[in-house]
Amino acid sequence: MTLIFGMSICYYWKNILPGTETMTDESQTIAPQNTVAPKIDGHNIRRLREGKGLTQLYVATVVGVTTDTISRWENRRYPSIKPENAKKLAEALDVTLNEIIDQTAPANEAAEALPGPDAIAPSLSLNNRRWGIGLALFLAAFIGAVLLAWWPQSHQPLRVTATRILPPHAPIGLPFPVAITLTPATAEAIPLIISETMAQECAAMDGVPPFNAANNETRTFKWISKPEGQTILFYMAMIKPHSPTRPQVPFAGEITLHGDTGVMNPIGGDVNVTVAPYHWADRNRDYMIDDEEILTVYDTFGAATGLRLDASLIEDIWSGHGYRWDAIRRQLVVIP
Amino acid sequence: MFLAALAALLCWQVAAPSLAKEPVSCRYLVANGNRIELEVTVSAPPPATLIITQSLPPDVSVVSTTPPVKKFSQRPGEAKWLIMGSGPGTTVIGMNLSKPVRANQIGGEMIYNDPATGAPVRMPIAP
C-alpha cells in the first residue's frame, strides 16, 4: 500500500504537475519583459482557417505550435498570443495581422499575463511549487503508511474486486459494450462467480467469454471464473425498443468468491447508462467520433476478441463526417 | 519509515522525465518531393491503438499510400492511419503525392493512450 501511495505521488508529479521538462512547445519560452502580447479573435481564426480549408495541424505546423494550442486559441481560452506567433499565424492563414487581432480587447503586457500557452511564469517559480507540493505529498504518503500499519485486518480490501465499465450513454436499439474488470488482490487464483441482472428495458448478449449460465426470466446471467491476474469479462447490452424506458438504465451485479458462500459483494464502477440519441462512443455528444474517442473504444474493448462491437460503424463515423439520429427509424445514420 | 522513504525514492525515479521512454516515436525518413515516408517505432508495452495524422498543403493530393490510409480528406489535405494491435517494432508509412512538397510545408501528429496511465498522448511529428 505504501508503494501505491508512492506511485500515486509519481503519477501526480509526472502527469499533473506541469514540469518544465514535459511542457509543450509553446510553454518553453518565457515571455519577454515589456513586450505587448496582443489578443486574438479566436472565432475569427477558426472561420478564416475553415474558410480556406486548412486543418489545425497544417496551421500548427506553419506556426510551430501544437494542435492543442491552435484549438485553445480558437476557443478563446487563452486569448493572449506572442507577437511573433501572431505574425506566423497571419502568414499561415494568408491574411493581415489586423484580421486576427481582437480589436475590441486591450492588449496585455506579456509580463503581466497569466500562465497560458503563450506566456508563462518563469520555470523557477514552477520548480518551487513542484517542490512544495512534492513535500506535502511525501508527508501524506508517510502518514498513510503509518495509518495502514495500524489498520485492522477486517478493513483489508476484498480478495478480488470487480469493476464495471459502461459508456456514458446509448441510444435505444444500438448494442453497446460492457466490461467487468476482475482484479485479484493477491497472486492466488480464486474461483468466483460474477452475476449480472439486467434492467427490464435492457437485454444482454454475446458474453466474452461466453456466459456460463443465463436465465431469461430473471434477466440474470453468470460467469464462473478463476482469474489469474487482471481479467476482463465483456458483453453487449442493448436498450430494447418498444419498452418503457427510464432516462437512465441501471446496471447491477454481484461477485461471489469461493469460500465466501452466501456473501455477495456488489460490482463496483459504473452503474447507469443514460438513454440518449448519441452513439455510445461519442462521449462528448457532438455527433462525431473523434481521435480520442476511437482510441478509448479500442483501448477499452479492443481486447475482446469475438465481441460484436460493430467496429465498421464506429470507423465509418470516425472517417466520415459524423452521424445523425433518425428519430423515426430510431437508428444512427452515418454522414459519409 | 523505511517503506515511506522507499516510496519517495521510487517516486523520484519514476517521475524523472529524463528516464521516461515514450512508448511510440515517429520520424520522417523522406519529407521532400513527391514522396513522404514516416517511420513509426513502437516499444513495449505498446499502446493498443495508434493514430498517425499527416497534414499536406491544400493543393496536394494523395496518389497512393502504404499501408492503405484509413481516413483522407482532400480538402483540407489530411491523411490518417489507425494502427491497431501493433506489437513492438518498426513500421514505415509511405505516401506518393500528386505534387512535390517541401519539408517546411508538411507536418504530422501521432495520438495514442499511454499504456501505463491511460491518458491520451498527442505528439507532433516534425520533418
Boltz contact constraints between the chains, C-beta under 6 A:
constraints:
  - contact:
      token1: [A, 2]
      token2: [B, 3]
      max_distance: 6.0
  - contact:
      token1: [A, 2]
      token2: [B, 7]
      max_distance: 6.0
  - contact:
      token1: [A, 3]
      token2: [B, 7]
      max_distance: 6.0
  - contact:
      token1: [A, 5]
      token2: [B, 7]
      max_distance: 6.0
  - contact:
      token1: [A, 6]
      token2: [B, 7]
      max_distance: 6.0
  - contact:
      token1: [A, 6]
      token2: [B, 10]
      max_distance: 6.0
  - contact:
      token1: [A, 6]
      token2: [B, 11]
      max_distance: 6.0
  - contact:
      token1: [A, 9]
      token2: [B, 11]
      max_distance: 6.0
  - contact:
      token1: [A, 10]
      token2: [B, 11]
      max_distance: 6.0
  - contact:
      token1: [A, 10]
      token2: [B, 14]
      max_distance: 6.0
  - contact:
      token1: [A, 10]
      token2: [B, 15]
      max_distance: 6.0
  - contact:
      token1: [A, 13]
      token2: [B, 15]
      max_distance: 6.0
  - contact:
      token1: [A, 14]
      token2: [B, 15]
      max_distance: 6.0
  - contact:
      token1: [A, 21]
      token2: [B, 17]
      max_distance: 6.0
  - contact:
      token1: [A, 22]
      token2: [B, 17]
      max_distance: 6.0
  - contact:
      token1: [A, 53]
      token2: [B, 58]
      max_distance: 6.0
  - contact:
      token1: [A, 53]
      token2: [B, 75]
      max_distance: 6.0
  - contact:
      token1: [A, 53]
      token2: [B, 76]
      max_distance: 6.0
  - contact:
      token1: [A, 54]
      token2: [B, 76]
      max_distance: 6.0
  - contact:
      token1: [A, 55]
      token2: [B, 55]
      max_distance: 6.0
  - contact:
      token1: [A, 55]
      token2: [B, 76]
      max_distance: 6.0
  - contact:
      token1: [A, 55]
      token2: [B, 78]
      max_distance: 6.0
  - contact:
      token1: [A, 57]
      token2: [B, 53]
      max_distance: 6.0
  - contact:
      token1: [A, 57]
      token2: [B, 55]
      max_distance: 6.0
  - contact:
      token1: [A, 57]
      token2: [B, 107]
      max_distance: 6.0
  - contact:
      token1: [A, 57]
      token2: [B, 109]
      max_distance: 6.0
  - contact:
      token1: [A, 58]
      token2: [B, 55]
      max_distance: 6.0
  - contact:
      token1: [A, 61]
      token2: [B, 55]
      max_distance: 6.0
  - contact:
      token1: [A, 61]
      token2: [B, 107]
      max_distance: 6.0
  - contact:
      token1: [A, 66]
      token2: [B, 124]
      max_distance: 6.0
  - contact:
      token1: [A, 138]
      token2: [B, 8]
      max_distance: 6.0
  - contact:
      token1: [A, 141]
      token2: [B, 4]
      max_distance: 6.0
  - contact:
      token1: [A, 141]
      token2: [B, 7]
      max_distance: 6.0
  - contact:
      token1: [A, 142]
      token2: [B, 4]
      max_distance: 6.0
  - contact:
      token1: [A, 145]
      token2: [B, 3]
      max_distance: 6.0
  - contact:
      token1: [A, 145]
      token2: [B, 4]
      max_distance: 6.0
  - contact:
      token1: [A, 291]
      token2: [B, 51]
      max_distance: 6.0
  - contact:
      token1: [A, 291]
      token2: [B, 111]
      max_distance: 6.0
  - contact:
      token1: [A, 292]
      token2: [B, 120]
      max_distance: 6.0
  - contact:
      token1: [A, 295]
      token2: [B, 49]
      max_distance: 6.0
  - contact:
      token1: [A, 295]
      token2: [B, 113]
      max_distance: 6.0
  - contact:
      token1: [A, 298]
      token2: [B, 48]
      max_distance: 6.0
  - contact:
      token1: [A, 298]
      token2: [B, 49]
      max_distance: 6.0
  - contact:
      token1: [A, 298]
      token2: [B, 84]
      max_distance: 6.0
  - contact:
      token1: [A, 299]
      token2: [B, 48]
      max_distance: 6.0
  - contact:
      token1: [A, 299]
      token2: [B, 113]
      max_distance: 6.0
  - contact:
      token1: [A, 302]
      token2: [B, 48]
      max_distance: 6.0
  - contact:
      token1: [A, 319]
      token2: [B, 70]
      max_distance: 6.0
  - contact:
      token1: [A, 319]
      token2: [B, 71]
      max_distance: 6.0
